[in-house]
Amino acid sequence: MDLFDSTYIGNLKVKNHFIRSATFEGKANKDGSPTNEILSIYQDLAKGGVGTIITSYAYITDYEQPEKYQLGIHKDELIDSYKNLVDMVHSYDTKIIMQIAHGSSHSQAYPETAKILGPSAVPHPTSNIRPKEMTRQEIQNVIKSFADASQRVKDAGFDGVQIHCAHWYLLSQFISPLFNKRTDSYGGGTENRLRIVMEVYQAVREKVGPDFPIWVKINSTDQEPDGLTVEDFLQMSKHLSKAGIDAIEISGQWRKFDLDERLYYKDAAIKLSKIVDTPIILTGGVRSIDDMAKVYGSSTVNLFGLSRPLLKDPAYIKSLI
Ligand SMILES: Cc1cc2nc3c(=O)[nH]c(=O)nc-3n(C[C@H](O)[C@H](O)[C@H](O)COP(=O)(O)O)c2cc1C
């Protein structure tokens, strides 16, 4: 197998095995639409040879937004604003997936007016923001927001949607015992903590149909005592795989690693590849073909996500040849 050969991620044909993992720019218009500056960033990436681009995380409701100048996909009026971007990326034979996210207590661009929701009223360890514990109605509303946003992603011409369930934003708070102290059916064991994610997946699938790629980016561990374990992650991913998710991108609290560390989640990815057939994307500390060879030489994991190397040099993939 050659990482520069075309392959399929589920039913999506991509020109190579390299994926730009979601990377926030802070350069969108105030209404969430992409600027020419964003277009130019994605053009450099597409020219630079990456097979698939996952957009920066886009917010999906009008009551909260993790960062200022973030992409948004929370209203129908934004659909047309993405068409140039998608067409431009496609003109380089590059695929583009939109990542969609619900924020919570990780960060809020406009905290004075935001409705800050979480699984439980547990303060976030980095922002110290204490969210409001969600009612069951609010859970249903969030599920609907993910589904409606995914329909817009499809209507704008993207090749797929990625559900953000990593980095201690809302959905990854639900799967984590550090944040999720609920005693109803959305808290407790792994199946209960995953419930909202499964319901989001099912609602999105109902909206976009059987063929539209739905990916997830998920924490493989909280890297904290009493937090989400790799064992929890494996069980949860098995459920997602069985439900029909098209790709699983593996992540975690990547900021805790030193810059010279490599392949942070390699072991989790290899373990997962032994129990599911779903394509797996390994992201975090992937820095060279030799790094990747260590993984695809000894497992079925052969898709690699990169963020910081492509921030530094959008043509990084070409430099690997
Ligand atoms: C500036 C910056 C912005 C990021 N924005 C996002 C984002 O919007 N969504 C996301 O899931 N991850 C985001 N990440 C995390 C990356 O996708 C990736 O998981 C992490 O950087 C580890 O990969 P790397 O070692 O290749 O950088 C961001 C990372 C950086 C450096």
The ligand as an SDF file (V2000), in Angstrom:
LIG
                    3D

 31 33  0  0  0  0  0  0  0  0999 V2000
   -4.5750   26.1450   15.7990 C   0  0  0  0  0  0  0  0  0  0  0  0
   -5.3130   24.8550   15.9930 C   0  0  0  0  0  0  0  0  0  0  0  0
   -6.6820   24.8410   15.8440 C   0  0  0  0  0  0  0  0  0  0  0  0
   -7.4020   23.6340   16.0060 C   0  0  0  0  0  0  0  0  0  0  0  0
   -8.7540   23.6100   15.7650 N   0  0  0  0  0  0  0  0  0  0  0  0
   -9.4190   22.4360   15.8500 C   0  0  0  0  0  0  0  0  0  0  0  0
  -10.7990   22.3590   15.4900 C   0  0  0  0  0  0  0  0  0  0  0  0
  -11.4230   23.3190   15.0370 O   0  0  0  0  0  0  0  0  0  0  0  0
  -11.4110   21.1470   15.6580 N   0  0  0  0  0  0  0  0  0  0  0  0
  -10.7470   20.0390   16.0970 C   0  0  0  0  0  0  0  0  0  0  0  0
  -11.3380   18.9660   16.2080 O   0  0  0  0  0  0  0  0  0  0  0  0
   -9.4430   20.0830   16.3950 N   0  0  0  0  0  0  0  0  0  0  0  0
   -8.7670   21.2410   16.2690 C   0  0  0  0  0  0  0  0  0  0  0  0
   -7.4270   21.2630   16.5120 N   0  0  0  0  0  0  0  0  0  0  0  0
   -6.7460   19.9970   16.8630 C   0  0  0  0  0  0  0  0  0  0  0  0
   -6.1530   19.3320   15.6240 C   0  0  0  0  0  0  0  0  0  0  0  0
   -7.1610   18.9580   14.7020 O   0  0  0  0  0  0  0  0  0  0  0  0
   -5.3640   18.0650   16.0180 C   0  0  0  0  0  0  0  0  0  0  0  0
   -6.2530   17.1340   16.6000 O   0  0  0  0  0  0  0  0  0  0  0  0
   -4.2000   18.3770   16.9780 C   0  0  0  0  0  0  0  0  0  0  0  0
   -3.5620   19.5790   16.6250 O   0  0  0  0  0  0  0  0  0  0  0  0
   -3.1630   17.2470   16.9640 C   0  0  0  0  0  0  0  0  0  0  0  0
   -2.6600   17.0560   15.6540 O   0  0  0  0  0  0  0  0  0  0  0  0
   -1.2150   17.6200   15.1670 P   0  0  0  0  0  0  0  0  0  0  0  0
   -0.1950   16.9970   16.0910 O   0  0  0  0  0  0  0  0  0  0  0  0
   -1.0910   17.1550   13.7430 O   0  0  0  0  0  0  0  0  0  0  0  0
   -1.2330   19.1120   15.2960 O   0  0  0  0  0  0  0  0  0  0  0  0
   -6.7100   22.4480   16.3480 C   0  0  0  0  0  0  0  0  0  0  0  0
   -5.3130   22.4860   16.4880 C   0  0  0  0  0  0  0  0  0  0  0  0
   -4.6200   23.6590   16.2980 C   0  0  0  0  0  0  0  0  0  0  0  0
   -3.1100   23.6520   16.4310 C   0  0  0  0  0  0  0  0  0  0  0  0
  1  2  1  0
  2  3  1  0
  2 30  2  0
  3  4  2  0
  4  5  1  0
  4 28  1  0
  5  6  2  0
  6  7  1  0
  6 13  1  0
  7  8  2  0
  7  9  1  0
  9 10  1  0
 10 11  2  0
 10 12  1  0
 12 13  2  0
 13 14  1  0
 14 15  1  0
 14 28  1  0
 15 16  1  0
 16 17  1  0
 16 18  1  0
 18 19  1  0
 18 20  1  0
 20 21  1  0
 20 22  1  0
 22 23  1  0
 23 24  1  0
 24 25  2  0
 24 26  1  0
 24 27  1  0
 28 29  2  0
 29 30  1  0
 30 31  1  0
M  END
$$$$
